[in-house]
């Protein structure tokens, strides 16, 4: 049977099994092992064990539970509430100011967690009631929280980029550095949209009333700065030694956990309940990601053995005659379509065995050692868009779970449209100007 047909059979079998509702990693791992046995007979099953050993030896994976634990401690100990209070005091007088503060809150939560769900939980429990109480438009509020929380998978320490790094065999440190400027660019574009829209239509995001502004003393403002500065201290305590080269990635993640726990203890909020919730959630998420990575590596190993990647490359470049940029755009469009039905991890493990080796061989005018770093950022931004696109966007359903009854599913769908357009604009900018993503890694790692 031709390589293309075997690859097509594996993909179609996997997609059909996904309709059964079973866990993604179980389906992908099952297809990989069965295909290995069918192709190579006895001994083919050892491919899965080989990938498991490779996974266990991947030292940077230790950062995953550390950053997830940090996020949950910050959320459960209410350190994020202090940060939001600071944004409320200082940005309230600006049209849409609290929405701007919410986006900035999401940026900082992203820099300490790496997951979208943490931003959604914090934004929905802290910012959502406050924004609605102050007369903000419900669609504006819904869109801000969903779009802002999606930054968690782009701004380091992004768990999605860790997953991509493992599958693409790319350095996590460079991927994280590559995500910083695109993440800040996108956050800035969100803020610009909110401020302009609320200036044109003040009813969407009314500024804090004059009476309330005058009631806030300078002592209160200074106090809010001190309380809100603690997460900044945690972030810099974690990232500065890493950027300076004093610590490894794993060591910096340990510093981040220690600083977060110390902050919660100093505030008197690190209770047994906080520790138990954070530990349980960290264990659940870390195990899920480990299984997903293992399944993806096993699936990719079968493709490597088949030589299917070379066959697909020949199909696109020689038989169909597509240019490098046409192929890249088609790859991104396929991610956008899949994102309407699948989550980010499922998308990556399904197509990574084909896309990652293919993009490494495309002549895009980017150095070979940098192209996978750049593509990791493009993939992650596409995942962000997928989080917000109907009918099955991940954040859409999280928002429905957290939102009060007056925010309907129709409101949630409508609220994300302008933010999705902003994300598409950011994606196009980074495709046209790869330096946005690659400048910082090249500056920190010049060799």
Buried (B, 14 or more C-beta within 10 A) or exposed (E): EEBBEBBEBBBEBBBEBBEEEEEBBEBBBBBBBBBBBEBBEEEBBEBBEEBBEBBEEBEBBBBBBBBBBBBBBBBBBBBBBBBBBBBBBBBBBBBBBBBBBBBBBBBBBBBBBBBBBBBBBBBBBBBBEBBBEBEBBBBBBBBBBBBBBBBBBBBBBBBBBBBBBBBBEBBBBBBBBBBBBBBBBBBEBBBEBBBEBBBEEEEBBBBBEEEEEEEBEEEEEEBBEEBBEBBBEBBEBBBEBBBEEEBBBBBBBBBBBBBBBEBBEEBEBBEEEBBEBBBEBBEEBBEBBBBBBBBBBBBBBBBEBBEBBBBBBEEBBEEEEBEBEEBBBEBBEBBBEBBEBBBBBBBBBBBBBBBBBBBBBBEBEBEEBBBBBBBBBBBBBBBBBBBBBEEEBBBBEBBBEBBEEEBEEEBBBBBBBBBBEBBBBBBEBBBEEBEBBBBBBBEBBEE
